Amino acid sequence: MPCVYAWGGSRDTWDKEGDVLHTCTIITTNANDLMKPIHNRMPVILDPEREAI
């Protein structure tokens, strides 16, 4: 069974006088012990129960 996680983030589409711009961002947090050797920040990982929020 594959392991799938959702990241916290935001997306939006801006339309200014016919110019459409799609934007997105990934919400980050302090790194956990597994990620600290790689980087001091990591994506917020959502529990499956909270994905819809």
RANORCOR-V764754 format. One record per helix or strand. SS is the DSSP state (2 for helix, 1 for strand). FROM is the first residue (numbers start at 1). LEN is the number of residues. Records with the same first field share a line. If there is no record, write none. Layout:
BEGIN
SS: FROM-LEN  FROM-LEN
END
This chain:
BEGIN
1: 6-2  9-8  19-8  28-3  41-3  45-2
2: 48-3
END
